[in-house]
Structures are given as structure tokens and as C-alpha cells.
């Protein structure tokens, strides 16, 4: 089971997660092959994409 913690750091938030090392290695290879320079840039893009999806769904509900 992954565990997470979040803490403020100079006006930003740092999120830490414990995952299986082999799972991380597999993910890291995929992230690198996808053209991301590091895991953090992938996570930022993934969060931005998911937030945009949520915003679109929320806006479509307002139109109903």
C-alpha cells in the first residue's frame, strides 16, 4: 500500500510517496521514453492534465 505525505516547502508543496522499487524503475523507463526529463516534470504534466479534465467536467455540469 502506498503511503503519502505532503508538506509545504518555500511556498510550494512536496509530495512524497513510497512505492515498490521495481514498479518505480518500470515507470521511470516509460517516463524517460516518453520524453520527460525527470519524474517531477511527468507528475506536473499528469496533475495539470487531470485538473483540466476535472474542470471540463465541472463546466459541462454547470451547462446542464
mmCIF file of the N, C-alpha and C atoms, coordinates in Angstrom:
data_MODEL
# 
_entry.id   MODEL 
# 
loop_
_atom_site.group_PDB 
_atom_site.id 
_atom_site.type_symbol 
_atom_site.label_atom_id 
_atom_site.label_alt_id 
_atom_site.label_comp_id 
_atom_site.label_asym_id 
_atom_site.label_entity_id 
_atom_site.label_seq_id 
_atom_site.pdbx_PDB_ins_code 
_atom_site.Cartn_x 
_atom_site.Cartn_y 
_atom_site.Cartn_z 
_atom_site.occupancy 
_atom_site.B_iso_or_equiv 
_atom_site.pdbx_formal_charge 
_atom_site.auth_seq_id 
_atom_site.auth_comp_id 
_atom_site.auth_asym_id 
_atom_site.auth_atom_id 
_atom_site.pdbx_PDB_model_num 
ATOM 1   N N  . UNK A 1 1  ? 0.851   -1.183 0.000   1.00 0.00 ? 1  UNK A N  1 
ATOM 2   C CA . UNK A 1 1  ? 0.000   0.000  0.000   1.00 0.00 ? 1  UNK A CA 1 
ATOM 3   C C  . UNK A 1 1  ? 0.887   1.233  0.000   1.00 0.00 ? 1  UNK A C  1 
ATOM 4   N N  . UNK A 1 2  ? 0.703   2.119  -0.990  1.00 0.00 ? 2  UNK A N  1 
ATOM 5   C CA . UNK A 1 2  ? 1.496   3.358  -1.000  1.00 0.00 ? 2  UNK A CA 1 
ATOM 6   C C  . UNK A 1 2  ? 1.124   4.260  0.171   1.00 0.00 ? 2  UNK A C  1 
ATOM 7   N N  . UNK A 1 3  ? 2.109   4.948  0.713   1.00 0.00 ? 3  UNK A N  1 
ATOM 8   C CA . UNK A 1 3  ? 1.815   5.943  1.736   1.00 0.00 ? 3  UNK A CA 1 
ATOM 9   C C  . UNK A 1 3  ? 2.260   7.294  1.207   1.00 0.00 ? 3  UNK A C  1 
ATOM 10  N N  . UNK A 1 4  ? 1.513   8.323  1.521   1.00 0.00 ? 4  UNK A N  1 
ATOM 11  C CA . UNK A 1 4  ? 1.835   9.653  1.012   1.00 0.00 ? 4  UNK A CA 1 
ATOM 12  C C  . UNK A 1 4  ? 1.894   10.650 2.154   1.00 0.00 ? 4  UNK A C  1 
ATOM 13  N N  . UNK A 1 5  ? 2.654   11.688 1.950   1.00 0.00 ? 5  UNK A N  1 
ATOM 14  C CA . UNK A 1 5  ? 2.673   12.811 2.880   1.00 0.00 ? 5  UNK A CA 1 
ATOM 15  C C  . UNK A 1 5  ? 2.928   14.068 2.065   1.00 0.00 ? 5  UNK A C  1 
ATOM 16  N N  . UNK A 1 6  ? 2.394   15.166 2.521   1.00 0.00 ? 6  UNK A N  1 
ATOM 17  C CA . UNK A 1 6  ? 2.570   16.424 1.811   1.00 0.00 ? 6  UNK A CA 1 
ATOM 18  C C  . UNK A 1 6  ? 2.960   17.488 2.819   1.00 0.00 ? 6  UNK A C  1 
ATOM 19  N N  . UNK A 1 7  ? 3.956   18.297 2.466   1.00 0.00 ? 7  UNK A N  1 
ATOM 20  C CA . UNK A 1 7  ? 4.400   19.341 3.382   1.00 0.00 ? 7  UNK A CA 1 
ATOM 21  C C  . UNK A 1 7  ? 4.774   20.596 2.595   1.00 0.00 ? 7  UNK A C  1 
ATOM 22  N N  . UNK A 1 8  ? 4.547   21.775 3.157   1.00 0.00 ? 8  UNK A N  1 
ATOM 23  C CA . UNK A 1 8  ? 4.946   23.000 2.462   1.00 0.00 ? 8  UNK A CA 1 
ATOM 24  C C  . UNK A 1 8  ? 6.466   23.142 2.449   1.00 0.00 ? 8  UNK A C  1 
ATOM 25  N N  . UNK A 1 9  ? 6.979   23.707 1.365   1.00 0.00 ? 9  UNK A N  1 
ATOM 26  C CA . UNK A 1 9  ? 8.419   23.908 1.238   1.00 0.00 ? 9  UNK A CA 1 
ATOM 27  C C  . UNK A 1 9  ? 8.640   25.182 0.431   1.00 0.00 ? 9  UNK A C  1 
ATOM 28  N N  . UNK A 1 10 ? 8.952   26.292 1.118   1.00 0.00 ? 10 UNK A N  1 
ATOM 29  C CA . UNK A 1 10 ? 9.194   27.580 0.471   1.00 0.00 ? 10 UNK A CA 1 
ATOM 30  C C  . UNK A 1 10 ? 8.041   27.990 -0.454  1.00 0.00 ? 10 UNK A C  1 
ATOM 31  N N  . UNK A 1 11 ? 6.827   27.883 0.044   1.00 0.00 ? 11 UNK A N  1 
ATOM 32  C CA . UNK A 1 11 ? 5.668   28.307 -0.737  1.00 0.00 ? 11 UNK A CA 1 
ATOM 33  C C  . UNK A 1 11 ? 5.180   27.257 -1.716  1.00 0.00 ? 11 UNK A C  1 
ATOM 34  N N  . UNK A 1 12 ? 5.832   26.138 -1.796  1.00 0.00 ? 12 UNK A N  1 
ATOM 35  C CA . UNK A 1 12 ? 5.426   25.040 -2.676  1.00 0.00 ? 12 UNK A CA 1 
ATOM 36  C C  . UNK A 1 12 ? 5.066   23.851 -1.802  1.00 0.00 ? 12 UNK A C  1 
ATOM 37  N N  . UNK A 1 13 ? 4.576   22.802 -2.405  1.00 0.00 ? 13 UNK A N  1 
ATOM 38  C CA . UNK A 1 13 ? 4.288   21.581 -1.667  1.00 0.00 ? 13 UNK A CA 1 
ATOM 39  C C  . UNK A 1 13 ? 5.141   20.455 -2.226  1.00 0.00 ? 13 UNK A C  1 
ATOM 40  N N  . UNK A 1 14 ? 5.674   19.658 -1.338  1.00 0.00 ? 14 UNK A N  1 
ATOM 41  C CA . UNK A 1 14 ? 6.462   18.498 -1.723  1.00 0.00 ? 14 UNK A CA 1 
ATOM 42  C C  . UNK A 1 14 ? 5.650   17.268 -1.358  1.00 0.00 ? 14 UNK A C  1 
ATOM 43  N N  . UNK A 1 15 ? 5.426   16.409 -2.318  1.00 0.00 ? 15 UNK A N  1 
ATOM 44  C CA . UNK A 1 15 ? 4.648   15.205 -2.103  1.00 0.00 ? 15 UNK A CA 1 
ATOM 45  C C  . UNK A 1 15 ? 5.591   14.015 -2.156  1.00 0.00 ? 15 UNK A C  1 
ATOM 46  N N  . UNK A 1 16 ? 5.573   13.204 -1.143  1.00 0.00 ? 16 UNK A N  1 
ATOM 47  C CA . UNK A 1 16 ? 6.420   12.008 -1.153  1.00 0.00 ? 16 UNK A CA 1 
ATOM 48  C C  . UNK A 1 16 ? 5.547   10.768 -1.102  1.00 0.00 ? 16 UNK A C  1 
ATOM 49  N N  . UNK A 1 17 ? 5.977   9.751  -1.798  1.00 0.00 ? 17 UNK A N  1 
ATOM 50  C CA . UNK A 1 17 ? 5.223   8.508  -1.890  1.00 0.00 ? 17 UNK A CA 1 
ATOM 51  C C  . UNK A 1 17 ? 6.196   7.347  -1.788  1.00 0.00 ? 17 UNK A C  1 
ATOM 52  N N  . UNK A 1 18 ? 5.820   6.316  -1.098  1.00 0.00 ? 18 UNK A N  1 
ATOM 53  C CA . UNK A 1 18 ? 6.626   5.099  -1.055  1.00 0.00 ? 18 UNK A CA 1 
ATOM 54  C C  . UNK A 1 18 ? 5.982   4.080  -1.991  1.00 0.00 ? 18 UNK A C  1 
ATOM 55  N N  . UNK A 1 19 ? 6.752   3.631  -2.993  1.00 0.00 ? 19 UNK A N  1 
ATOM 56  C CA . UNK A 1 19 ? 6.257   2.599  -3.893  1.00 0.00 ? 19 UNK A CA 1 
ATOM 57  C C  . UNK A 1 19 ? 7.334   1.532  -4.061  1.00 0.00 ? 19 UNK A C  1 
ATOM 58  N N  . UNK A 1 20 ? 6.931   0.432  -4.597  1.00 0.00 ? 20 UNK A N  1 
ATOM 59  C CA . UNK A 1 20 ? 7.831   -0.683 -4.863  1.00 0.00 ? 20 UNK A CA 1 
ATOM 60  C C  . UNK A 1 20 ? 8.934   -0.242 -5.817  1.00 0.00 ? 20 UNK A C  1 
ATOM 61  N N  . UNK A 1 21 ? 10.179  -0.594 -5.531  1.00 0.00 ? 21 UNK A N  1 
ATOM 62  C CA . UNK A 1 21 ? 11.324  -0.167 -6.341  1.00 0.00 ? 21 UNK A CA 1 
ATOM 63  C C  . UNK A 1 21 ? 11.219  -0.647 -7.791  1.00 0.00 ? 21 UNK A C  1 
ATOM 64  N N  . UNK A 1 22 ? 10.787  -1.877 -8.017  1.00 0.00 ? 22 UNK A N  1 
ATOM 65  C CA . UNK A 1 22 ? 10.690  -2.372 -9.396  1.00 0.00 ? 22 UNK A CA 1 
ATOM 66  C C  . UNK A 1 22 ? 9.578   -1.644 -10.155 1.00 0.00 ? 22 UNK A C  1 
ATOM 67  N N  . UNK A 1 23 ? 8.495   -1.303 -9.463  1.00 0.00 ? 23 UNK A N  1 
ATOM 68  C CA . UNK A 1 23 ? 7.424   -0.533 -10.108 1.00 0.00 ? 23 UNK A CA 1 
ATOM 69  C C  . UNK A 1 23 ? 7.933   0.847  -10.493 1.00 0.00 ? 23 UNK A C  1 
ATOM 70  N N  . UNK A 1 24 ? 8.702   1.480  -9.593  1.00 0.00 ? 24 UNK A N  1 
ATOM 71  C CA . UNK A 1 24 ? 9.259   2.798  -9.890  1.00 0.00 ? 24 UNK A CA 1 
ATOM 72  C C  . UNK A 1 24 ? 10.221  2.729  -11.082 1.00 0.00 ? 24 UNK A C  1 
ATOM 73  N N  . UNK A 1 25 ? 11.065  1.725  -11.107 1.00 0.00 ? 25 UNK A N  1 
ATOM 74  C CA . UNK A 1 25 ? 12.015  1.582  -12.214 1.00 0.00 ? 25 UNK A CA 1 
ATOM 75  C C  . UNK A 1 25 ? 11.292  1.429  -13.538 1.00 0.00 ? 25 UNK A C  1 
ATOM 76  N N  . UNK A 1 26 ? 10.236  0.634  -13.571 1.00 0.00 ? 26 UNK A N  1 
ATOM 77  C CA . UNK A 1 26 ? 9.450   0.457  -14.790 1.00 0.00 ? 26 UNK A CA 1 
ATOM 78  C C  . UNK A 1 26 ? 8.800   1.770  -15.219 1.00 0.00 ? 26 UNK A C  1 
ATOM 79  N N  . UNK A 1 27 ? 8.207   2.470  -14.248 1.00 0.00 ? 27 UNK A N  1 
ATOM 80  C CA . UNK A 1 27 ? 7.581   3.758  -14.556 1.00 0.00 ? 27 UNK A CA 1 
ATOM 81  C C  . UNK A 1 27 ? 8.612   4.766  -15.054 1.00 0.00 ? 27 UNK A C  1 
ATOM 82  N N  . UNK A 1 28 ? 9.768   4.781  -14.410 1.00 0.00 ? 28 UNK A N  1 
ATOM 83  C CA . UNK A 1 28 ? 10.803  5.740  -14.787 1.00 0.00 ? 28 UNK A CA 1 
ATOM 84  C C  . UNK A 1 28 ? 11.279  5.502  -16.222 1.00 0.00 ? 28 UNK A C  1 
ATOM 85  N N  . UNK A 1 29 ? 11.427  4.251  -16.614 1.00 0.00 ? 29 UNK A N  1 
ATOM 86  C CA . UNK A 1 29 ? 11.806  3.950  -18.006 1.00 0.00 ? 29 UNK A CA 1 
ATOM 87  C C  . UNK A 1 29 ? 10.754  4.459  -18.979 1.00 0.00 ? 29 UNK A C  1 
ATOM 88  N N  . UNK A 1 30 ? 9.479   4.245  -18.658 1.00 0.00 ? 30 UNK A N  1 
ATOM 89  C CA . UNK A 1 30 ? 8.402   4.733  -19.532 1.00 0.00 ? 30 UNK A CA 1 
ATOM 90  C C  . UNK A 1 30 ? 8.382   6.254  -19.597 1.00 0.00 ? 30 UNK A C  1 
ATOM 91  N N  . UNK A 1 31 ? 8.565   6.901  -18.453 1.00 0.00 ? 31 UNK A N  1 
ATOM 92  C CA . UNK A 1 31 ? 8.574   8.364  -18.388 1.00 0.00 ? 31 UNK A CA 1 
ATOM 93  C C  . UNK A 1 31 ? 9.708   8.921  -19.235 1.00 0.00 ? 31 UNK A C  1 
ATOM 94  N N  . UNK A 1 32 ? 10.879  8.307  -19.136 1.00 0.00 ? 32 UNK A N  1 
ATOM 95  C CA . UNK A 1 32 ? 12.039  8.754  -19.917 1.00 0.00 ? 32 UNK A CA 1 
ATOM 96  C C  . UNK A 1 32 ? 11.802  8.552  -21.406 1.00 0.00 ? 32 UNK A C  1 
ATOM 97  N N  . UNK A 1 33 ? 11.257  7.402  -21.783 1.00 0.00 ? 33 UNK A N  1 
ATOM 98  C CA . UNK A 1 33 ? 10.985  7.126  -23.198 1.00 0.00 ? 33 UNK A CA 1 
ATOM 99  C C  . UNK A 1 33 ? 9.929   8.070  -23.765 1.00 0.00 ? 33 UNK A C  1 
ATOM 100 N N  . UNK A 1 34 ? 9.043   8.551  -22.899 1.00 0.00 ? 34 UNK A N  1 
ATOM 101 C CA . UNK A 1 34 ? 8.006   9.485  -23.341 1.00 0.00 ? 34 UNK A CA 1 
ATOM 102 C C  . UNK A 1 34 ? 8.559   10.895 -23.538 1.00 0.00 ? 34 UNK A C  1 
ATOM 103 N N  . UNK A 1 35 ? 9.836   11.110 -23.177 1.00 0.00 ? 35 UNK A N  1 
ATOM 104 C CA . UNK A 1 35 ? 10.463  12.394 -23.424 1.00 0.00 ? 35 UNK A CA 1 
ATOM 105 C C  . UNK A 1 35 ? 10.528  13.342 -22.249 1.00 0.00 ? 35 UNK A C  1 
ATOM 106 N N  . UNK A 1 36 ? 10.087  12.901 -21.085 1.00 0.00 ? 36 UNK A N  1 
ATOM 107 C CA . UNK A 1 36 ? 10.180  13.759 -19.900 1.00 0.00 ? 36 UNK A CA 1 
ATOM 108 C C  . UNK A 1 36 ? 11.601  13.728 -19.363 1.00 0.00 ? 36 UNK A C  1 
ATOM 109 N N  . UNK A 1 37 ? 12.086  14.887 -18.897 1.00 0.00 ? 37 UNK A N  1 
ATOM 110 C CA . UNK A 1 37 ? 13.466  14.951 -18.410 1.00 0.00 ? 37 UNK A CA 1 
ATOM 111 C C  . UNK A 1 37 ? 13.626  14.316 -17.040 1.00 0.00 ? 37 UNK A C  1 
ATOM 112 N N  . UNK A 1 38 ? 12.531  14.277 -16.254 1.00 0.00 ? 38 UNK A N  1 
ATOM 113 C CA . UNK A 1 38 ? 12.583  13.654 -14.929 1.00 0.00 ? 38 UNK A CA 1 
ATOM 114 C C  . UNK A 1 38 ? 11.169  13.300 -14.481 1.00 0.00 ? 38 UNK A C  1 
ATOM 115 N N  . UNK A 1 39 ? 11.097  12.592 -13.379 1.00 0.00 ? 39 UNK A N  1 
ATOM 116 C CA . UNK A 1 39 ? 9.799   12.157 -12.862 1.00 0.00 ? 39 UNK A CA 1 
ATOM 117 C C  . UNK A 1 39 ? 8.933   13.342 -12.450 1.00 0.00 ? 39 UNK A C  1 
ATOM 118 N N  . UNK A 1 40 ? 9.549   14.375 -11.883 1.00 0.00 ? 40 UNK A N  1 
ATOM 119 C CA . UNK A 1 40 ? 8.782   15.542 -11.426 1.00 0.00 ? 40 UNK A CA 1 
ATOM 120 C C  . UNK A 1 40 ? 8.067   16.237 -12.580 1.00 0.00 ? 40 UNK A C  1 
ATOM 121 N N  . UNK A 1 41 ? 8.727   16.350 -13.734 1.00 0.00 ? 41 UNK A N  1 
ATOM 122 C CA . UNK A 1 41 ? 8.067   17.008 -14.875 1.00 0.00 ? 41 UNK A CA 1 
ATOM 123 C C  . UNK A 1 41 ? 6.895   16.170 -15.375 1.00 0.00 ? 41 UNK A C  1 
ATOM 124 N N  . UNK A 1 42 ? 7.032   14.847 -15.323 1.00 0.00 ? 42 UNK A N  1 
ATOM 125 C CA . UNK A 1 42 ? 5.915   13.983 -15.691 1.00 0.00 ? 42 UNK A CA 1 
ATOM 126 C C  . UNK A 1 42 ? 4.746   14.163 -14.726 1.00 0.00 ? 42 UNK A C  1 
ATOM 127 N N  . UNK A 1 43 ? 5.043   14.179 -13.434 1.00 0.00 ? 43 UNK A N  1 
ATOM 128 C CA . UNK A 1 43 ? 3.986   14.320 -12.428 1.00 0.00 ? 43 UNK A CA 1 
ATOM 129 C C  . UNK A 1 43 ? 3.276   15.661 -12.582 1.00 0.00 ? 43 UNK A C  1 
ATOM 130 N N  . UNK A 1 44 ? 4.039   16.741 -12.799 1.00 0.00 ? 44 UNK A N  1 
ATOM 131 C CA . UNK A 1 44 ? 3.414   18.060 -13.003 1.00 0.00 ? 44 UNK A CA 1 
ATOM 132 C C  . UNK A 1 44 ? 2.473   18.032 -14.203 1.00 0.00 ? 44 UNK A C  1 
ATOM 133 N N  . UNK A 1 45 ? 2.914   17.427 -15.306 1.00 0.00 ? 45 UNK A N  1 
ATOM 134 C CA . UNK A 1 45 ? 2.085   17.352 -16.507 1.00 0.00 ? 45 UNK A CA 1 
ATOM 135 C C  . UNK A 1 45 ? 0.848   16.488 -16.264 1.00 0.00 ? 45 UNK A C  1 
ATOM 136 N N  . UNK A 1 46 ? 1.025   15.370 -15.561 1.00 0.00 ? 46 UNK A N  1 
ATOM 137 C CA . UNK A 1 46 ? -0.100  14.485 -15.271 1.00 0.00 ? 46 UNK A CA 1 
ATOM 138 C C  . UNK A 1 46 ? -1.135  15.180 -14.392 1.00 0.00 ? 46 UNK A C  1 
ATOM 139 N N  . UNK A 1 47 ? -0.689  15.900 -13.382 1.00 0.00 ? 47 UNK A N  1 
ATOM 140 C CA . UNK A 1 47 ? -1.613  16.623 -12.494 1.00 0.00 ? 47 UNK A CA 1 
ATOM 141 C C  . UNK A 1 47 ? -2.333  17.717 -13.266 1.00 0.00 ? 47 UNK A C  1 
ATOM 142 N N  . UNK A 1 48 ? -1.596  18.467 -14.101 1.00 0.00 ? 48 UNK A N  1 
ATOM 143 C CA . UNK A 1 48 ? -2.211  19.529 -14.903 1.00 0.00 ? 48 UNK A CA 1 
ATOM 144 C C  . UNK A 1 48 ? -3.280  18.948 -15.833 1.00 0.00 ? 48 UNK A C  1 
ATOM 145 N N  . UNK A 1 49 ? -2.948  17.844 -16.502 1.00 0.00 ? 49 UNK A N  1 
ATOM 146 C CA . UNK A 1 49 ? -3.889  17.207 -17.419 1.00 0.00 ? 49 UNK A CA 1 
ATOM 147 C C  . UNK A 1 49 ? -5.145  16.756 -16.687 1.00 0.00 ? 49 UNK A C  1 
ATOM 148 N N  . UNK A 1 50 ? -4.968  16.115 -15.540 1.00 0.00 ? 50 UNK A N  1 
ATOM 149 C CA . UNK A 1 50 ? -6.124  15.625 -14.779 1.00 0.00 ? 50 UNK A CA 1 
ATOM 150 C C  . UNK A 1 50 ? -6.967  16.785 -14.258 1.00 0.00 ? 50 UNK A C  1 
ATOM 151 N N  . UNK A 1 51 ? -6.337  17.869 -13.818 1.00 0.00 ? 51 UNK A N  1 
ATOM 152 C CA . UNK A 1 51 ? -7.090  19.042 -13.355 1.00 0.00 ? 51 UNK A CA 1 
ATOM 153 C C  . UNK A 1 51 ? -7.894  19.661 -14.493 1.00 0.00 ? 51 UNK A C  1 
ATOM 154 N N  . UNK A 1 52 ? -7.317  19.697 -15.690 1.00 0.00 ? 52 UNK A N  1 
ATOM 155 C CA . UNK A 1 52 ? -8.055  20.211 -16.845 1.00 0.00 ? 52 UNK A CA 1 
ATOM 156 C C  . UNK A 1 52 ? -9.274  19.347 -17.132 1.00 0.00 ? 52 UNK A C  1 
ATOM 157 N N  . UNK A 1 53 ? -9.127  18.024 -17.036 1.00 0.00 ? 53 UNK A N  1 
ATOM 158 C CA . UNK A 1 53 ? -10.256 17.120 -17.257 1.00 0.00 ? 53 UNK A CA 1 
ATOM 159 C C  . UNK A 1 53 ? -11.360 17.371 -16.232 1.00 0.00 ? 53 UNK A C  1 
ATOM 160 N N  . UNK A 1 54 ? -10.967 17.537 -14.969 1.00 0.00 ? 54 UNK A N  1 
ATOM 161 C CA . UNK A 1 54 ? -11.954 17.791 -13.918 1.00 0.00 ? 54 UNK A CA 1 
ATOM 162 C C  . UNK A 1 54 ? -12.662 19.120 -14.165 1.00 0.00 ? 54 UNK A C  1 
ATOM 163 N N  . UNK A 1 55 ? -11.913 20.139 -14.570 1.00 0.00 ? 55 UNK A N  1 
ATOM 164 C CA . UNK A 1 55 ? -12.514 21.448 -14.851 1.00 0.00 ? 55 UNK A CA 1 
ATOM 165 C C  . UNK A 1 55 ? -13.503 21.356 -16.006 1.00 0.00 ? 55 UNK A C  1 
ATOM 166 N N  . UNK A 1 56 ? -13.146 20.616 -17.051 1.00 0.00 ? 56 UNK A N  1 
ATOM 167 C CA . UNK A 1 56 ? -14.063 20.458 -18.190 1.00 0.00 ? 56 UNK A CA 1 
ATOM 168 C C  . UNK A 1 56 ? -15.344 19.755 -17.759 1.00 0.00 ? 56 UNK A C  1 
ATOM 169 N N  . UNK A 1 57 ? -15.219 18.714 -16.940 1.00 0.00 ? 57 UNK A N  1 
ATOM 170 C CA . UNK A 1 57 ? -16.405 18.007 -16.451 1.00 0.00 ? 57 UNK A CA 1 
ATOM 171 C C  . UNK A 1 57 ? -17.266 18.922 -15.592 1.00 0.00 ? 57 UNK A C  1 
ATOM 172 N N  . UNK A 1 58 ? -16.630 19.698 -14.729 1.00 0.00 ? 58 UNK A N  1 
ATOM 173 C CA . UNK A 1 58 ? -17.357 20.623 -13.867 1.00 0.00 ? 58 UNK A CA 1 
ATOM 174 C C  . UNK A 1 58 ? -18.092 21.664 -14.700 1.00 0.00 ? 58 UNK A C  1 
ATOM 175 N N  . UNK A 1 59 ? -17.418 22.212 -15.712 1.00 0.00 ? 59 UNK A N  1 
ATOM 176 C CA . UNK A 1 59 ? -18.056 23.211 -16.578 1.00 0.00 ? 59 UNK A CA 1 
ATOM 177 C C  . UNK A 1 59 ? -19.209 22.615 -17.350 1.00 0.00 ? 59 UNK A C  1 
ATOM 178 N N  . UNK A 1 60 ? -19.089 21.361 -17.785 1.00 0.00 ? 60 UNK A N  1 
ATOM 179 C CA . UNK A 1 60 ? -20.194 20.747 -18.533 1.00 0.00 ? 60 UNK A CA 1 
ATOM 180 C C  . UNK A 1 60 ? -21.383 20.500 -17.623 1.00 0.00 ? 60 UNK A C  1 
ATOM 181 N N  . UNK A 1 61 ? -21.160 20.244 -16.342 1.00 0.00 ? 61 UNK A N  1 
ATOM 182 C CA . UNK A 1 61 ? -22.263 20.070 -15.400 1.00 0.00 ? 61 UNK A CA 1 
ATOM 183 C C  . UNK A 1 61 ? -22.997 21.376 -15.152 1.00 0.00 ? 61 UNK A C  1 
ATOM 184 N N  . UNK A 1 62 ? -22.261 22.502 -15.172 1.00 0.00 ? 62 UNK A N  1 
ATOM 185 C CA . UNK A 1 62 ? -22.886 23.803 -14.973 1.00 0.00 ? 62 UNK A CA 1 
ATOM 186 C C  . UNK A 1 62 ? -23.803 24.146 -16.137 1.00 0.00 ? 62 UNK A C  1 
ATOM 187 N N  . UNK A 1 63 ? -23.470 23.627 -17.330 1.00 0.00 ? 63 UNK A N  1 
ATOM 188 C CA . UNK A 1 63 ? -24.262 23.936 -18.522 1.00 0.00 ? 63 UNK A CA 1 
ATOM 189 C C  . UNK A 1 63 ? -25.593 23.178 -18.537 1.00 0.00 ? 63 UNK A C  1 
ATOM 190 N N  . UNK A 1 64 ? -25.703 22.152 -17.720 1.00 0.00 ? 64 UNK A N  1 
ATOM 191 C CA . UNK A 1 64 ? -26.932 21.335 -17.725 1.00 0.00 ? 64 UNK A CA 1 
ATOM 192 C C  . UNK A 1 64 ? -28.030 22.016 -16.956 1.00 0.00 ? 64 UNK A C  1 
# 
